[in-house]
Amino acid sequence: MHNVELLSRISVDPAVCFGKPCIRGHRIWVSLMLDLLASGLSIEEVLDEYPQLAREDILACIAYGAEMSRERFVEIPMEQRSA
């Protein structure tokens, strides 16, 4: 899976989690996943704690962090809410 495909698993919605980047369809912050991985948890351990997620969701968080570390702007379309 390429980074573009992975990044499509990340969403930003001002009405969800204060507009922080989250795993699409969940209220789980990208930063939380990166913190868990940085603290030493493996992807498998994170998935055990969050069984509703897929391995690709964790990889998407890593890809998002990698893009942000390059000081590049990551275009994540805002969620559109219907009235």
C-alpha positions in Angstrom: 0.0 0.0 0.0 1.4 3.4 -1.0 1.5 6.4 1.3 -1.3 8.1 -0.7 -3.5 5.1 -0.1 -2.5 5.0 3.6 -3.1 8.7 4.1 -6.7 8.3 2.8 -7.3 6.4 6.1 -6.7 9.7 8.0 -9.4 12.3 8.4 -9.6 15.8 9.8 -13.0 17.1 10.8 -13.3 20.3 12.9 -16.4 18.8 14.5 -14.5 15.6 15.6 -11.8 15.6 18.2 -11.2 19.4 17.9 -10.1 18.9 14.3 -7.1 16.8 15.2 -6.0 14.2 12.6 -7.8 10.9 13.4 -8.1 7.5 11.9 -11.1 7.7 9.5 -14.3 6.5 11.0 -12.9 6.6 14.6 -12.2 9.2 17.2 -8.7 7.9 17.7 -6.0 10.5 17.3 -3.0 9.9 15.0 -0.8 11.3 17.8 -2.1 8.7 20.3 -1.1 5.9 17.9 2.3 7.5 17.4 2.8 7.9 21.1 1.9 4.3 21.8 4.4 3.1 19.1 7.1 5.5 20.4 6.6 4.1 24.0 7.6 0.7 22.7 4.4 -1.0 21.8 4.4 -3.1 18.7 1.8 -2.7 16.0 0.4 -6.1 17.1 0.1 -4.8 20.7 -1.6 -1.6 19.6 -4.1 -3.8 17.6 -4.7 -5.9 20.7 -5.7 -2.7 22.6 -7.7 -1.3 19.7 -9.3 -4.4 17.9 -11.5 -2.1 15.8 -8.5 -0.9 13.9 -6.6 -2.6 11.0 -2.9 -2.8 10.6 -3.2 -0.4 7.7 -4.7 2.2 10.1 -1.5 2.1 12.2 0.6 2.3 9.1 -1.4 5.3 8.0 -0.6 7.0 11.3 3.1 6.3 10.7 2.9 7.6 7.2 1.2 10.8 8.4 3.9 11.3 11.0 6.6 10.8 8.3 5.0 13.3 6.0 4.7 15.9 8.8 8.3 15.4 9.8 9.4 16.4 6.3 7.8 19.8 7.1 5.5 19.2 4.1 1.9 20.2 4.2 -0.3 17.1 4.2 -3.6 17.8 2.4 -6.3 16.0 4.3 -9.7 17.0 2.9 -12.2 18.2 5.5 -15.1 16.0 6.2 -18.3 17.3 4.7 -21.3 17.2 6.9 -24.8 17.0 5.5 -27.4 19.3 7.0 
